[in-house]
């Protein structure tokens, strides 16, 4: 049986980012997605062709202070996400991932 677009997107993300093998990267799961949406409803964007997602963009809104700390290498991507408060006033944005199926 052929994989769904969603399953293919997950597979592609795992191939490209290998986040399950890197504790510093954000491993996107249902809990992470729920928290991102609480941060802002546009943090997860997808293009669906009627058969599931063919493009997916994940953003982390954050504060300038946390972004500066991340850019200096003092905290990881995962730390940036975990330390960003939900419901804060955000003045920085981190493009966490953008994935498009080959077709």
Buried (B, 14 or more C-beta within 10 A) or exposed (E): EEEEBBEBBBEBBEEEBEBEEEEEBBBBEEEBEEBBEEBBEEBBEBEEEEEBBBBBBBBBBBBEEBBEBBEEEEBBBBBBBEBBEEEEEBEBEBEBBEBEBEE
